[in-house]
Amino acid sequence: MDLNLTADRLSEIRQAVPAGSARGDRSPSAFMADLGVGN
């Protein structure tokens, strides 16, 4: 898949989701333990 973003669109994405804003556990530890994997 080719994805071409204009400078304006890229700027909008950066404003909506600043670098470092996506962090933390994806699922609660209890759920991950049931799957046999740790957080």
C-alpha distance matrix in Angstrom:
0.0 3.8 6.4 9.9 12.9 16.4 19.2 20.7 17.8 17.4 21.2 21.2 18.9 21.2 24.2 23.2 22.2 24.2 23.6 25.6 25.7 23.7 26.3 28.6 28.7 25.9 28.6 32.4 34.2 36.1 32.9 31.6 35.0 35.0 31.9 33.7 31.6 32.8 31.5
3.8 0.0 3.8 6.5 9.9 13.2 16.1 17.9 15.4 15.1 18.8 19.3 17.4 19.6 22.6 22.1 21.4 23.1 22.7 25.1 25.4 23.9 26.7 29.4 29.9 27.5 30.4 34.2 36.0 38.2 35.2 33.8 37.4 37.6 34.5 36.3 33.9 34.8 33.1
6.4 3.8 0.0 3.8 6.4 10.0 12.8 14.3 11.6 11.4 15.2 15.5 13.8 16.0 19.0 18.5 18.1 19.8 19.7 22.4 22.5 21.4 24.4 27.4 28.2 25.9 29.0 32.7 34.7 37.0 34.2 33.0 36.7 37.0 34.3 36.0 33.5 34.1 32.1
9.9 6.5 3.8 0.0 3.8 6.7 9.7 11.6 9.6 9.7 13.3 14.1 13.2 15.2 18.0 18.2 18.2 19.6 19.8 22.9 23.1 22.6 25.9 29.1 30.3 28.3 31.5 35.1 37.2 39.6 37.0 35.8 39.5 40.1 37.4 39.1 36.5 36.7 34.5
12.9 9.9 6.4 3.8 0.0 3.8 6.5 8.0 5.9 6.1 9.6 10.4 10.0 12.0 14.5 15.0 15.4 16.7 17.3 20.6 20.7 20.7 24.1 27.5 29.1 27.3 30.6 34.0 36.3 38.8 36.4 35.4 39.1 39.9 37.5 39.2 36.4 36.3 33.8
16.4 13.2 10.0 6.7 3.8 0.0 3.8 5.3 5.2 6.2 8.5 9.9 10.7 12.4 14.3 15.5 16.5 17.4 18.4 22.0 22.1 22.7 26.2 29.7 31.5 30.0 33.3 36.6 39.0 41.6 39.4 38.4 42.2 43.0 40.7 42.5 39.6 39.3 36.6
19.2 16.1 12.8 9.7 6.5 3.8 0.0 3.8 5.5 5.1 6.1 8.7 10.0 10.5 12.3 14.3 15.3 15.5 16.5 20.2 20.6 21.7 25.1 28.8 31.0 29.9 33.4 36.4 38.7 41.6 39.6 38.6 42.3 43.4 41.3 42.8 39.7 39.1 36.1
20.7 17.9 14.3 11.6 8.0 5.3 3.8 0.0 3.8 5.5 5.1 6.3 8.8 9.9 10.6 12.4 14.3 14.9 16.8 20.5 20.1 21.5 25.1 28.6 30.9 29.7 33.0 35.9 38.5 41.2 39.2 38.6 42.3 43.3 41.4 43.2 40.2 39.5 36.5
17.8 15.4 11.6 9.6 5.9 5.2 5.5 3.8 0.0 3.8 5.3 5.0 6.3 8.7 9.9 10.6 12.2 13.6 15.5 18.9 18.3 19.1 22.8 26.2 28.1 26.6 29.8 32.9 35.5 38.1 36.0 35.4 39.2 40.0 38.1 40.0 37.1 36.6 33.7
17.4 15.1 11.4 9.7 6.1 6.2 5.1 5.5 3.8 0.0 3.8 5.4 5.1 6.2 8.7 9.9 10.5 11.2 12.4 16.0 15.9 16.8 20.3 23.9 26.0 24.8 28.3 31.3 33.7 36.5 34.5 33.6 37.3 38.4 36.4 38.0 35.0 34.3 31.3
21.2 18.8 15.2 13.3 9.6 8.5 6.1 5.1 5.3 3.8 0.0 3.8 5.4 5.1 6.2 8.6 9.9 10.0 11.9 15.5 15.3 17.0 20.5 24.1 26.6 25.8 29.2 31.9 34.4 37.3 35.6 34.9 38.5 39.8 38.1 39.6 36.5 35.5 32.3
21.2 19.3 15.5 14.1 10.4 9.9 8.7 6.3 5.0 5.4 3.8 0.0 3.8 5.5 5.2 6.2 8.6 9.9 12.6 15.8 14.7 16.2 19.9 23.2 25.5 24.4 27.6 30.3 33.0 35.7 33.9 33.6 37.2 38.3 36.8 38.6 35.7 34.8 31.6
18.9 17.4 13.8 13.2 10.0 10.7 10.0 8.8 6.3 5.1 5.4 3.8 0.0 3.8 5.4 5.1 5.9 7.9 10.1 13.1 12.0 13.0 16.7 20.1 22.2 21.0 24.3 27.1 29.7 32.4 30.6 30.1 33.7 34.8 33.2 35.0 32.0 31.2 28.0
21.2 19.6 16.0 15.2 12.0 12.4 10.5 9.9 8.7 6.2 5.1 5.5 3.8 0.0 3.8 5.5 5.2 5.1 7.2 10.6 10.3 12.0 15.4 19.0 21.7 21.1 24.5 27.1 29.5 32.5 31.0 30.2 33.8 35.2 33.6 35.1 31.9 30.7 27.4
24.2 22.6 19.0 18.0 14.5 14.3 12.3 10.6 9.9 8.7 6.2 5.2 5.4 3.8 0.0 3.8 5.6 5.7 9.1 11.9 10.7 13.1 16.5 19.8 22.6 22.2 25.3 27.6 30.2 33.1 31.8 31.4 34.9 36.4 35.1 36.7 33.6 32.2 28.8
23.2 22.1 18.5 18.2 15.0 15.5 14.3 12.4 10.6 9.9 8.6 6.2 5.1 5.5 3.8 0.0 3.8 6.3 9.8 11.8 9.6 11.4 14.9 18.0 20.4 19.6 22.5 24.9 27.7 30.3 28.9 28.8 32.3 33.5 32.4 34.3 31.4 30.1 26.8
22.2 21.4 18.1 18.2 15.4 16.5 15.3 14.3 12.2 10.5 9.9 8.6 5.9 5.2 5.6 3.8 0.0 3.8 6.6 8.3 6.3 7.8 11.4 14.7 17.2 16.6 19.8 22.3 24.8 27.7 26.3 25.8 29.4 30.8 29.5 31.1 28.1 26.8 23.4
24.2 23.1 19.8 19.6 16.7 17.4 15.5 14.9 13.6 11.2 10.0 9.9 7.9 5.1 5.7 6.3 3.8 0.0 3.8 6.2 5.6 8.4 11.3 14.8 17.9 18.0 21.4 23.5 25.7 28.9 27.9 27.1 30.4 32.2 31.0 32.2 28.9 27.3 23.7
23.6 22.7 19.7 19.8 17.3 18.4 16.5 16.8 15.5 12.4 11.9 12.6 10.1 7.2 9.1 9.8 6.6 3.8 0.0 3.8 5.6 7.6 9.9 13.6 16.7 17.1 20.7 22.9 24.6 28.0 27.1 25.8 29.0 31.1 29.6 30.5 27.0 25.3 21.8
25.6 25.1 22.4 22.9 20.6 22.0 20.2 20.5 18.9 16.0 15.5 15.8 13.1 10.6 11.9 11.8 8.3 6.2 3.8 0.0 3.8 5.6 6.6 10.2 13.5 14.5 18.0 19.9 21.4 24.9 24.3 23.0 26.0 28.3 27.1 27.7 24.2 22.2 18.6
25.7 25.4 22.5 23.1 20.7 22.1 20.6 20.1 18.3 15.9 15.3 14.7 12.0 10.3 10.7 9.6 6.3 5.6 5.6 3.8 0.0 3.8 6.0 9.3 12.5 13.1 16.4 18.2 20.3 23.5 22.8 22.0 25.2 27.2 26.3 27.4 24.1 22.2 18.5
23.7 23.9 21.4 22.6 20.7 22.7 21.7 21.5 19.1 16.8 17.0 16.2 13.0 12.0 13.1 11.4 7.8 8.4 7.6 5.6 3.8 0.0 3.8 7.1 9.7 9.7 13.2 15.5 17.5 20.7 19.7 18.7 22.1 23.9 22.7 23.9 20.7 19.1 15.6
26.3 26.7 24.4 25.9 24.1 26.2 25.1 25.1 22.8 20.3 20.5 19.9 16.7 15.4 16.5 14.9 11.4 11.3 9.9 6.6 6.0 3.8 0.0 3.8 6.9 8.2 11.5 13.3 14.8 18.2 17.7 16.5 19.5 21.8 20.8 21.6 18.3 16.2 12.5
28.6 29.4 27.4 29.1 27.5 29.7 28.8 28.6 26.2 23.9 24.1 23.2 20.1 19.0 19.8 18.0 14.7 14.8 13.6 10.2 9.3 7.1 3.8 0.0 3.8 6.4 8.9 10.0 11.2 14.8 14.7 13.5 16.3 18.8 18.2 18.9 15.7 13.3 9.6
28.7 29.9 28.2 30.3 29.1 31.5 31.0 30.9 28.1 26.0 26.6 25.5 22.2 21.7 22.6 20.4 17.2 17.9 16.7 13.5 12.5 9.7 6.9 3.8 0.0 3.8 5.5 6.8 8.0 11.4 11.0 9.8 12.7 15.0 14.5 15.4 12.4 10.3 6.8
25.9 27.5 25.9 28.3 27.3 30.0 29.9 29.7 26.6 24.8 25.8 24.4 21.0 21.1 22.2 19.6 16.6 18.0 17.1 14.5 13.1 9.7 8.2 6.4 3.8 0.0 3.8 7.0 9.0 11.7 10.1 9.2 12.8 14.3 13.3 14.9 12.3 11.3 8.5
28.6 30.4 29.0 31.5 30.6 33.3 33.4 33.0 29.8 28.3 29.2 27.6 24.3 24.5 25.3 22.5 19.8 21.4 20.7 18.0 16.4 13.2 11.5 8.9 5.5 3.8 0.0 3.8 6.4 8.3 6.5 6.7 10.1 11.2 10.9 13.0 11.0 10.3 8.3
32.4 34.2 32.7 35.1 34.0 36.6 36.4 35.9 32.9 31.3 31.9 30.3 27.1 27.1 27.6 24.9 22.3 23.5 22.9 19.9 18.2 15.5 13.3 10.0 6.8 7.0 3.8 0.0 3.8 5.5 5.5 6.6 8.9 10.3 11.3 12.9 11.4 10.0 8.3
34.2 36.0 34.7 37.2 36.3 39.0 38.7 38.5 35.5 33.7 34.4 33.0 29.7 29.5 30.2 27.7 24.8 25.7 24.6 21.4 20.3 17.5 14.8 11.2 8.0 9.0 6.4 3.8 0.0 3.8 5.4 5.1 6.1 8.7 9.9 10.4 9.0 7.0 6.1
36.1 38.2 37.0 39.6 38.8 41.6 41.6 41.2 38.1 36.5 37.3 35.7 32.4 32.5 33.1 30.3 27.7 28.9 28.0 24.9 23.5 20.7 18.2 14.8 11.4 11.7 8.3 5.5 3.8 0.0 3.8 5.5 5.1 6.4 8.9 9.9 9.9 9.1 9.4
32.9 35.2 34.2 37.0 36.4 39.4 39.6 39.2 36.0 34.5 35.6 33.9 30.6 31.0 31.8 28.9 26.3 27.9 27.1 24.3 22.8 19.7 17.7 14.7 11.0 10.1 6.5 5.5 5.4 3.8 0.0 3.8 5.4 5.2 6.7 9.0 9.1 9.4 9.7
31.6 33.8 33.0 35.8 35.4 38.4 38.6 38.6 35.4 33.6 34.9 33.6 30.1 30.2 31.4 28.8 25.8 27.1 25.8 23.0 22.0 18.7 16.5 13.5 9.8 9.2 6.7 6.6 5.1 5.5 3.8 0.0 3.8 5.4 5.1 6.5 5.5 5.9 6.8
35.0 37.4 36.7 39.5 39.1 42.2 42.3 42.3 39.2 37.3 38.5 37.2 33.7 33.8 34.9 32.3 29.4 30.4 29.0 26.0 25.2 22.1 19.5 16.3 12.7 12.8 10.1 8.9 6.1 5.1 5.4 3.8 0.0 3.8 5.3 5.0 5.6 6.0 8.2
35.0 37.6 37.0 40.1 39.9 43.0 43.4 43.3 40.0 38.4 39.8 38.3 34.8 35.2 36.4 33.5 30.8 32.2 31.1 28.3 27.2 23.9 21.8 18.8 15.0 14.3 11.2 10.3 8.7 6.4 5.2 5.4 3.8 0.0 3.8 5.5 7.6 9.3 11.5
31.9 34.5 34.3 37.4 37.5 40.7 41.3 41.4 38.1 36.4 38.1 36.8 33.2 33.6 35.1 32.4 29.5 31.0 29.6 27.1 26.3 22.7 20.8 18.2 14.5 13.3 10.9 11.3 9.9 8.9 6.7 5.1 5.3 3.8 0.0 3.8 5.6 8.5 10.9
33.7 36.3 36.0 39.1 39.2 42.5 42.8 43.2 40.0 38.0 39.6 38.6 35.0 35.1 36.7 34.3 31.1 32.2 30.5 27.7 27.4 23.9 21.6 18.9 15.4 14.9 13.0 12.9 10.4 9.9 9.0 6.5 5.0 5.5 3.8 0.0 3.8 6.8 10.2
31.6 33.9 33.5 36.5 36.4 39.6 39.7 40.2 37.1 35.0 36.5 35.7 32.0 31.9 33.6 31.4 28.1 28.9 27.0 24.2 24.1 20.7 18.3 15.7 12.4 12.3 11.0 11.4 9.0 9.9 9.1 5.5 5.6 7.6 5.6 3.8 0.0 3.8 6.9
32.8 34.8 34.1 36.7 36.3 39.3 39.1 39.5 36.6 34.3 35.5 34.8 31.2 30.7 32.2 30.1 26.8 27.3 25.3 22.2 22.2 19.1 16.2 13.3 10.3 11.3 10.3 10.0 7.0 9.1 9.4 5.9 6.0 9.3 8.5 6.8 3.8 0.0 3.8
31.5 33.1 32.1 34.5 33.8 36.6 36.1 36.5 33.7 31.3 32.3 31.6 28.0 27.4 28.8 26.8 23.4 23.7 21.8 18.6 18.5 15.6 12.5 9.6 6.8 8.5 8.3 8.3 6.1 9.4 9.7 6.8 8.2 11.5 10.9 10.2 6.9 3.8 0.0
